[in-house]
Amino acid sequence: MARADRVSLLTYLRLFRRDILSAQPARLYRAWMAEFRTPFFRSYLCNDPKLVDLVLKDRPDDFPKSNRIRAGLEPLLGNSVFVTNGETWKRQRRIIDPAFEGGRLRDTFPAMVAAGEAAVARMRSRAGDAVGAEVEVEEEMSHAAADVIFRTLFSIPIEHETAARVFHEFRAYQRTQPILNLAAFLPLPRWFPRLHRGRTKASARVIRDLITRLTETRAAEIRAGRAPDDLATKIMTTADPRTGECFTPSEMVDQVAIFFLAGHETSASALAWSLYLLALSPDVQERVATEAASLGEAPDFTAVNRLRYTRDVFREALRLYPPVPMMVRQNTKPETFRDRMVKPGAQVVLSPWHLQRHERLWEDPDAFCPARWQTDQGRQSAREAYMPFSAGPRVCTGAGFAMVEGVLLLAMLARAFRFDRIEGADPIPVAHLTVRSETGIRLQVTPRI
């Protein structure tokens, strides 16, 4: 996974473009902080929990999101809440956050169940009879997570023509787009081309055109008074309490793009790795399957509360394979990090991938151990070094949504199937937009019932 401690800048850039994870040295799993120098800027990876809290919780306005992240994602995300800062970001969150409050999660739950049932049916057709079959579960989970998003956001299943086209284009997009593109390393003026791959830009244009059609159709339904009461309607009709203004149509396209990225890519990644971890741990898998039997044929929202062990399994999968492995902030003022002067404009990297496997913060950090979440030591480690959804004011607005979705779908799948490892086919994690496998995640899938 990790590279040698010292490599040339050219080698680092080549590794970085291929995969951000293998471009990092092994010492980062032990270090409290590390400094990286390029000809154009310096970056500081911070694993010290006090520094993480400083940046994300104590003084977040002094550490806005880096524009270098924006350079890589702008073709798809435009001016969405994921890349904005300051007052623009605060206004966007004031409009978006009410759609993801607790009561709305209860309202979206039936759509999640329907998507889970559809995922079980699709996988049953792949797995065949009781003998089972080899299934690429990463692709299956991408399909399932996209279905959840379309059902909860626009009240349409993945089989809807436009939804299906967005899904297939997004699969092409995420395989060509790293978290940061090379333009993020260069001090280029705004007018200079961002060096995106041609396929990346083409897919982004198609996705945004399709999302525009969906939002325009929904806007017309709202005006006619016949729009379904789903997340899209809620967000498009919510006014900023300070200004009284709603999102414009173009702003809504930006936000839907990030909902699809955050709600589809991240959930798909977490679910696929969860299934792989269950395949490695048959005892854990059987316990999840037994617990999932309590769901019944028509689970209601309270059923998720009974899935306590499944929740710990999903948490542990998020710890080992956080969908977003790194976050980049930029300091606006002179700082002192661990007795080192940090000039304004430096890049501050917070890495869930390293923090959640840190040798000095977790017991047996590379082990898959759901039981750790019920120990005092495990809970203490989580308080200091667990942030798969970020933390502080910029914590993912859909974190609660993702935890309900992930636990529910994992339980429904484990109840319906047994997942087994395929000898010689263990996945290698790489970071595109999210942490995925280099060649997919292939498991032997056998129906239980």
C-alpha positions as CSV (number, residue, x, y, z in Angstrom):
1,M,0.0,0.0,0.0
2,A,2.5,2.6,1.1
3,R,5.5,3.9,-0.9
4,A,9.1,4.2,0.2
5,D,9.9,7.1,2.5
6,R,11.8,9.1,0.0
7,V,11.0,9.4,-3.7
8,S,11.5,12.1,-6.3
9,L,8.8,14.7,-7.0
10,L,8.2,13.2,-10.4
11,T,7.7,9.7,-8.9
12,Y,5.4,11.1,-6.3
13,L,3.2,12.9,-8.8
14,R,3.0,9.7,-10.9
15,L,2.0,7.7,-7.9
16,F,-0.4,10.4,-6.8
17,R,-2.2,10.5,-10.1
18,R,-2.6,6.7,-10.1
19,D,-3.7,6.4,-6.4
20,I,-3.4,8.9,-3.5
21,L,-3.1,6.1,-0.9
22,S,-0.1,4.3,-2.3
23,A,1.6,7.7,-2.9
24,Q,1.9,8.2,0.9
25,P,4.8,6.9,3.0
26,A,4.3,4.2,5.7
27,R,5.5,6.4,8.5
28,L,2.3,8.4,8.4
29,Y,0.6,5.6,10.3
30,R,2.8,6.5,13.3
31,A,3.5,10.2,12.9
32,W,1.6,13.0,14.7
33,M,2.4,15.4,11.8
34,A,4.3,15.3,8.6
35,E,5.4,18.1,6.3
36,F,5.5,17.8,2.5
37,R,7.3,20.3,0.3
38,T,6.7,21.0,-3.4
39,P,8.2,23.8,-5.5
40,F,4.9,25.7,-5.2
41,F,3.5,25.1,-1.7
42,R,3.9,23.2,1.6
43,S,1.4,20.8,3.1
44,Y,1.0,19.4,6.6
45,L,-0.7,16.1,7.3
46,C,-2.1,16.3,10.8
47,N,-2.8,13.1,12.8
48,D,-2.6,14.8,16.2
49,P,-6.2,14.8,17.5
50,K,-5.7,18.3,19.0
51,L,-4.7,19.7,15.6
52,V,-7.6,17.9,14.0
53,D,-10.0,19.5,16.5
54,L,-8.4,22.9,16.0
55,V,-9.0,22.8,12.2
56,L,-12.4,21.1,12.1
57,K,-14.1,22.1,15.4
58,D,-12.4,25.0,17.2
59,R,-11.6,27.5,14.4
60,P,-13.1,26.1,11.1
61,D,-13.5,29.6,9.6
62,D,-9.7,30.0,9.8
63,F,-9.2,26.8,7.8
64,P,-11.5,26.9,4.8
65,K,-11.6,24.1,2.2
66,S,-8.7,24.3,-0.2
67,N,-9.3,25.6,-3.7
68,R,-6.9,22.8,-4.8
69,I,-9.7,20.3,-4.1
70,R,-12.1,22.5,-6.0
71,A,-9.8,22.4,-9.0
72,G,-10.2,18.7,-9.3
73,L,-14.0,18.4,-8.8
74,E,-15.3,21.6,-10.5
75,P,-16.4,20.0,-13.8
76,L,-19.0,18.0,-12.0
77,L,-19.7,19.8,-8.7
78,G,-19.7,23.5,-9.9
79,N,-20.4,25.7,-6.8
80,S,-21.9,23.0,-4.6
81,V,-21.8,22.9,-0.8
82,F,-18.9,20.4,-0.9
83,V,-16.5,23.0,-2.3
84,T,-17.7,26.4,-1.2
85,N,-16.6,28.4,1.9
86,G,-17.6,31.3,4.0
87,E,-21.0,32.9,3.7
88,T,-21.8,31.0,0.5
89,W,-21.4,27.7,2.2
90,K,-23.3,28.8,5.3
91,R,-26.3,29.9,3.2
92,Q,-26.3,26.6,1.3
93,R,-26.2,24.6,4.6
94,R,-29.1,26.7,6.0
95,I,-31.2,25.6,3.0
96,I,-30.0,21.9,2.8
97,D,-29.8,20.9,6.4
98,P,-33.6,20.9,7.2
99,A,-34.1,18.2,4.5
100,F,-31.9,15.7,6.5
101,E,-33.3,16.3,10.0
102,G,-34.4,13.2,12.0
103,G,-38.1,13.4,11.0
104,R,-37.2,13.4,7.3
105,L,-35.1,10.3,7.8
106,R,-38.2,8.5,9.0
107,D,-40.0,9.7,5.8
108,T,-37.3,8.4,3.5
109,F,-37.1,5.0,5.2
110,P,-39.7,3.2,3.0
111,A,-37.7,4.3,-0.1
112,M,-34.6,2.8,1.4
113,V,-36.4,-0.5,2.1
114,A,-37.6,-0.6,-1.4
115,A,-34.1,0.0,-2.8
116,G,-32.8,-2.8,-0.5
117,E,-35.4,-5.2,-1.7
118,A,-34.5,-4.4,-5.3
119,A,-30.8,-4.9,-4.5
120,V,-31.6,-8.4,-3.0
121,A,-33.6,-9.3,-6.1
122,R,-30.8,-8.2,-8.5
123,M,-28.2,-10.1,-6.5
124,R,-30.4,-13.2,-6.4
125,S,-30.5,-13.2,-10.1
126,R,-26.7,-12.9,-10.2
127,A,-26.1,-15.6,-7.6
128,G,-28.4,-18.1,-9.2
129,D,-29.3,-21.3,-7.3
130,A,-28.1,-22.6,-3.9
131,V,-24.6,-23.3,-5.3
132,G,-24.1,-19.6,-5.6
133,A,-21.9,-17.6,-8.1
134,E,-19.1,-15.1,-8.3
135,V,-20.5,-11.6,-8.0
136,E,-18.7,-8.2,-8.4
137,V,-20.2,-6.7,-5.3
138,E,-18.7,-3.2,-5.7
139,E,-20.7,-2.7,-8.9
140,E,-23.8,-4.2,-7.2
141,M,-23.5,-1.8,-4.3
142,S,-23.0,1.2,-6.6
143,H,-26.3,0.2,-8.2
144,A,-28.0,-0.2,-4.8
145,A,-26.7,3.1,-3.5
146,A,-27.7,5.0,-6.6
147,D,-31.2,3.5,-6.3
148,V,-31.5,4.8,-2.8
149,I,-30.5,8.3,-3.9
150,F,-33.0,8.4,-6.8
151,R,-35.8,7.0,-4.8
152,T,-35.3,9.4,-1.8
153,L,-34.3,12.5,-3.8
154,F,-36.6,12.3,-6.8
155,S,-39.0,9.4,-6.1
156,I,-37.9,7.4,-9.1
157,P,-36.2,4.0,-9.1
158,I,-32.8,3.3,-10.8
159,E,-34.7,1.7,-13.7
160,H,-36.0,5.1,-14.7
161,E,-34.4,6.1,-18.0
162,T,-32.7,9.3,-16.8
163,A,-31.7,7.8,-13.4
164,A,-30.1,4.8,-15.2
165,R,-28.1,7.1,-17.6
166,V,-26.8,9.3,-14.7
167,F,-25.7,6.1,-12.9
168,H,-23.8,4.7,-15.9
169,E,-22.1,8.0,-16.6
170,F,-21.1,8.4,-13.0
171,R,-19.5,5.0,-13.1
172,A,-17.4,6.2,-16.0
173,Y,-16.6,9.6,-14.3
174,Q,-15.4,8.2,-10.9
175,R,-13.0,5.8,-12.6
176,T,-11.2,8.7,-14.4
177,Q,-11.2,11.3,-11.7
178,P,-8.8,11.3,-8.7
179,I,-9.6,13.3,-5.6
180,L,-7.0,15.9,-6.7
181,N,-5.9,16.4,-10.3
182,L,-2.4,17.6,-11.2
183,A,-3.6,21.1,-11.5
184,A,-4.0,21.1,-7.8
185,F,-0.2,21.1,-7.5
186,L,0.4,24.0,-9.8
187,P,-0.1,27.8,-9.1
188,L,-2.2,28.3,-12.2
189,P,-4.4,31.4,-12.8
190,R,-8.2,30.8,-12.8
191,W,-8.3,31.2,-16.6
192,F,-5.7,28.5,-17.3
193,P,-7.1,25.0,-18.3
194,R,-7.4,22.7,-15.3
195,L,-5.7,19.7,-17.1
196,H,-8.7,17.4,-16.7
197,R,-8.9,14.2,-18.8
198,G,-11.2,14.6,-21.8
199,R,-13.4,11.6,-20.7
200,T,-13.8,13.2,-17.2
201,K,-15.1,16.5,-18.7
202,A,-17.4,14.7,-21.1
203,S,-18.9,12.6,-18.4
204,A,-19.4,15.6,-16.2
205,R,-21.2,17.4,-18.9
206,V,-23.6,14.5,-19.6
207,I,-24.3,14.1,-15.9
208,R,-25.1,17.7,-15.3
209,D,-27.3,17.9,-18.4
210,L,-29.3,14.9,-17.1
211,I,-29.6,16.4,-13.6
212,T,-30.7,19.7,-15.1
213,R,-33.6,17.8,-16.8
214,L,-34.6,16.2,-13.5
215,T,-34.5,19.5,-11.6
216,E,-36.4,21.4,-14.3
217,T,-39.1,18.7,-14.3
218,R,-39.4,18.9,-10.5
219,A,-39.6,22.7,-10.6
220,A,-42.5,22.4,-13.0
221,E,-44.2,19.8,-10.7
222,I,-43.8,22.2,-7.8
223,R,-45.4,25.0,-9.7
224,A,-48.3,22.8,-10.7
225,G,-48.8,21.6,-7.1
226,R,-48.2,17.9,-7.8
227,A,-44.6,17.4,-6.7
228,P,-44.0,14.4,-4.4
229,D,-42.9,15.1,-0.9
230,D,-39.3,13.9,-1.2
231,L,-35.9,15.4,-0.6
232,A,-35.7,17.3,-3.9
233,T,-39.0,19.0,-3.2
234,K,-38.0,19.8,0.3
235,I,-34.7,21.4,-0.7
236,M,-36.1,23.3,-3.7
237,T,-38.9,24.8,-1.6
238,T,-36.9,25.7,1.5
239,A,-35.9,29.3,1.7
240,D,-32.9,30.7,3.5
241,P,-34.3,31.9,6.8
242,R,-32.1,35.0,6.6
243,T,-32.8,36.1,3.1
244,G,-36.0,34.4,2.1
245,E,-34.4,33.1,-1.1
246,C,-34.5,29.6,-2.5
247,F,-31.9,27.9,-4.6
248,T,-31.9,29.0,-8.3
249,P,-32.2,26.2,-10.8
250,S,-28.5,26.2,-11.6
251,E,-27.6,26.2,-7.9
252,M,-29.9,23.2,-7.5
253,V,-28.1,21.3,-10.2
254,D,-24.8,21.9,-8.3
255,Q,-26.4,20.5,-5.1
256,V,-27.9,17.5,-6.7
257,A,-24.5,16.6,-8.2
258,I,-22.9,16.5,-4.7
259,F,-25.9,14.6,-3.2
260,F,-25.3,12.0,-5.8
261,L,-21.5,12.0,-5.2
262,A,-21.8,12.0,-1.4
263,G,-24.9,9.7,-1.2
264,H,-24.0,7.3,-3.9
265,E,-20.2,7.0,-4.1
266,T,-19.6,7.0,-0.4
267,S,-22.4,4.6,0.5
268,A,-21.4,2.2,-2.3
269,S,-17.8,2.2,-1.2
270,A,-18.7,1.5,2.5
271,L,-21.2,-1.3,1.6
272,A,-18.9,-3.1,-0.7
273,W,-16.0,-3.1,1.8
274,S,-18.4,-4.2,4.5
275,L,-19.4,-7.2,2.5
276,Y,-15.8,-8.1,1.9
277,L,-15.0,-7.8,5.6
278,L,-18.0,-10.1,6.3
279,A,-16.6,-12.6,3.8
280,L,-13.3,-12.6,5.7
281,S,-15.1,-13.1,9.1
282,P,-17.7,-15.9,8.9
283,D,-18.5,-15.7,12.6
284,V,-19.2,-12.0,12.3
285,Q,-21.3,-12.6,9.2
286,E,-23.5,-15.2,10.9
287,R,-24.1,-12.9,13.8
288,V,-25.2,-10.1,11.5
289,A,-27.5,-12.5,9.6
290,T,-29.1,-13.7,12.8
291,E,-29.6,-10.2,14.0
292,A,-31.1,-9.2,10.6
293,A,-33.8,-11.8,11.0
294,S,-35.4,-9.3,13.5
295,L,-36.2,-7.0,10.6
296,G,-39.2,-8.9,9.5
297,E,-40.7,-8.8,6.0
298,A,-41.9,-5.1,6.2
299,P,-39.4,-3.3,8.5
300,D,-40.4,0.1,9.9
301,F,-38.0,2.8,11.0
302,T,-37.7,1.5,14.6
303,A,-36.3,-1.8,13.3
304,V,-32.9,-0.2,12.6
305,N,-32.5,0.4,16.3
306,R,-32.5,-3.4,16.9
307,L,-29.5,-3.8,14.5
308,R,-26.9,-2.8,17.1
309,Y,-24.2,-5.3,16.1
310,T,-24.7,-4.6,12.4
311,R,-24.2,-0.9,13.2
312,D,-20.9,-1.8,14.9
313,V,-19.8,-3.8,11.8
314,F,-20.6,-0.9,9.5
315,R,-18.8,1.5,11.8
316,E,-15.7,-0.7,11.7
317,A,-15.9,-0.9,7.9
318,L,-16.0,2.9,7.8
319,R,-13.0,3.0,10.1
320,L,-10.9,0.6,8.0
321,Y,-12.1,1.9,4.6
322,P,-13.3,5.5,5.0
323,P,-14.9,6.4,1.7
324,V,-13.3,9.9,1.6
325,P,-9.7,9.1,2.7
326,M,-8.4,12.7,2.9
327,M,-9.7,16.2,3.4
328,V,-7.7,19.3,2.6
329,R,-8.0,22.7,4.3
330,Q,-5.9,25.9,3.9
331,N,-4.8,28.1,6.7
332,T,-5.6,31.8,6.4
333,K,-3.4,33.0,9.3
334,P,0.1,32.3,10.6
335,E,-0.1,29.1,12.7
336,T,2.1,27.0,15.0
337,F,1.6,23.3,14.6
338,R,3.6,21.2,17.1
339,D,6.2,23.9,17.5
340,R,6.5,24.4,13.7
341,M,5.7,27.7,12.0
342,V,3.0,27.3,9.3
343,K,2.7,30.2,6.9
344,P,-0.7,31.3,5.5
345,G,-1.7,29.5,2.4
346,A,-0.3,26.1,3.4
347,Q,-2.3,23.0,2.8
348,V,-3.6,21.2,5.9
349,V,-4.4,17.6,5.2
350,L,-6.6,15.6,7.5
351,S,-6.6,11.9,6.6
352,P,-9.3,9.6,8.0
353,W,-7.4,6.8,6.2
354,H,-4.3,7.3,8.3
355,L,-6.0,8.6,11.5
356,Q,-8.4,5.7,11.7
357,R,-5.5,3.2,11.3
358,H,-3.0,5.1,13.5
359,E,-0.8,2.8,15.5
360,R,-0.7,5.2,18.5
361,L,-4.4,5.8,18.6
362,W,-6.0,2.4,18.0
363,E,-5.4,-1.1,19.5
364,D,-4.6,-3.5,16.7
365,P,-5.5,-0.8,14.1
366,D,-5.5,-3.0,11.0
367,A,-7.7,-5.7,12.5
368,F,-11.4,-5.9,11.7
369,C,-12.9,-6.0,15.1
370,P,-16.6,-4.8,15.5
371,A,-16.4,-5.6,19.3
372,R,-14.0,-2.7,19.8
373,W,-17.0,-0.3,19.6
374,Q,-18.3,-1.7,22.9
375,T,-15.1,-1.3,24.9
376,D,-14.0,1.8,26.8
377,Q,-10.7,1.9,24.8
378,G,-12.5,1.6,21.5
379,R,-14.9,4.4,22.3
380,Q,-12.0,6.6,23.5
381,S,-10.2,6.0,20.2
382,A,-13.3,6.8,18.3
383,R,-13.7,10.2,20.1
384,E,-10.1,11.1,19.2
385,A,-9.6,9.5,15.8
386,Y,-12.8,8.6,14.0
387,M,-14.2,11.0,11.3
388,P,-15.5,9.1,8.2
389,F,-18.0,12.0,7.8
390,S,-15.6,14.8,8.8
391,A,-16.4,16.6,12.0
392,G,-17.4,20.0,13.4
393,P,-19.7,22.5,11.5
394,R,-18.7,20.9,8.1
395,V,-19.7,17.4,9.2
396,C,-21.5,15.7,6.3
397,T,-25.2,16.8,6.4
398,G,-26.2,13.3,5.3
399,A,-24.2,11.4,7.9
400,G,-27.4,10.2,9.7
401,F,-28.9,9.2,6.4
402,A,-25.8,7.2,5.4
403,M,-25.8,5.3,8.7
404,V,-29.4,4.3,8.4
405,E,-29.0,3.3,4.8
406,G,-25.8,1.4,5.3
407,V,-26.9,-0.6,8.3
408,L,-30.3,-1.4,6.7
409,L,-28.9,-2.6,3.4
410,L,-26.1,-4.5,5.0
411,A,-28.6,-6.4,7.2
412,M,-31.0,-7.1,4.3
413,L,-28.1,-8.5,2.2
414,A,-26.6,-10.6,5.0
415,R,-30.0,-12.0,5.8
416,A,-30.5,-13.1,2.1
417,F,-27.0,-14.3,1.2
418,R,-23.8,-15.8,2.4
419,F,-20.7,-14.0,1.2
420,D,-17.4,-15.9,0.9
421,R,-13.9,-14.9,-0.1
422,I,-12.5,-16.0,-3.5
423,E,-9.0,-17.4,-3.2
424,G,-6.5,-15.1,-5.0
425,A,-9.1,-12.3,-5.6
426,D,-8.6,-10.1,-2.6
427,P,-9.2,-6.4,-3.5
428,I,-6.5,-3.7,-3.5
429,P,-7.9,-0.4,-2.2
430,V,-7.2,2.7,-4.3
431,A,-8.6,6.2,-4.1
432,H,-10.5,7.7,-7.0
433,L,-13.4,9.9,-5.9
434,T,-13.8,7.4,-3.0
435,V,-11.9,4.4,-1.7
436,R,-12.6,1.6,-4.2
437,S,-10.9,-1.6,-5.2
438,E,-8.4,-1.4,-8.1
439,T,-10.2,-4.2,-10.0
440,G,-13.5,-4.5,-8.2
441,I,-14.5,-6.7,-5.2
442,R,-15.4,-10.2,-6.3
443,L,-17.1,-12.6,-3.8
444,Q,-18.8,-15.9,-3.9
445,V,-22.5,-15.2,-3.2
446,T,-24.9,-18.0,-2.1
447,P,-28.6,-17.4,-1.3
448,R,-29.6,-18.4,2.2
449,I,-33.3,-18.6,1.5
